Amino acid sequence: MKLALGPVLYYWPRETMMAFYESMANSAVDIVYLGETVCSRRHELRLPDWLSLAAMLADAGKEVVLSTQALLESGSDLTNLRKLTSNGRFAIEANDIGAVHCLDGKLPFVAGPHLNLYNEDSVALMAQLGARRWVMPLEMGRAALATMQQSRPGGLETEVFAYGRMPLAFSARCFTARHRNLGKDDCQFSCMAHPDGLELRTRDADTFLILNGTQIQSHLVYNLLGEMAAMEAMGVDVLRISPQARHTGDVIALFDRARSGALDTAQAQAGLAPLMPAGACDGYWHGKPGMAFDKRVAA
């Protein structure tokens, strides 16, 4: 199986982003997704910057995919989408159906996790429109994926979000700005103060979700490292690791050692635990509430 690095979901300073991707050039990931998927107001990197990073990573031997925004809200968003899908060189991860239509056969694309492909017909349609890989929706479980794999179109790869805080929902409202009593158009780029998102707690002070601008994430970290053998057996081609502010390189190294057999599941899970920004969950994979975690897998 290949390892993929998903797009950075947070708003980091330009220098941080550049240094991060320079370090990823020497990592064990096979595929790197680049681009802003959450909010068009995040301007630290522009399209020429993303294309420059893409060229650098491609020269380092990585497969590079440019990810589109999941929720488009304005004419300028659409203009940026058209520029991205017309880059002429790098494949696209389409995170809404508008991106699929913009591509119109121009470039191969990845059907992203936000297209909500929950049945065989929808996956087959994406393959007909030019998809070469699809990403399983985060809420889909092992049993449903196994069924989908049995009728997967020939030549279409399957990718699973295997590590990271799950992007659960998007809104036109900026939750991080609202937390500071700011309007979305005057957000003062509040997201940058929270490199791993802003914790949302219940009235009982229990950690619940993560606010990331217009995106809501799980507070717990989705962790399918213990399911690598099962996923390989059912024909999963790619495992996605979502970047975090610290230790992403170490997380990648552990997944790499686990896939090569250099570490068994227990050793890999033990090494992963101190690297996570919060506790683990894998409930969706097992058909349970998302916050659940099968400790037997971790043992």
Secondary structure, 3 states (H helix, E strand, C coil): CEEEECCCCCCCCHHHHHHHHHHHCCCCCCEEEECCCCCCCCCCCCHHHHHHHHHHHHHCCCEEEEECCCCCCCHHHHHHHHHHHCCCCCEEEECCHHHHHHHCCCCCEEECHHHCCCCHHHHHHHHHCCEEEEECCCCCCHHHHHHHHHCCCCCCEEEEEEEEEEEEEECCCCHHHHHCCCCHHHCCCHHHHCCCCEEEECCCCCEEEEEECCEEEEEEEEECHHHHHHHHHCCCCEEEECCCCCCHHHHHHHHHHHHHCCCCHHHHHHHHHHHCCCCEECCHHHCCCCCCCCHHHHC
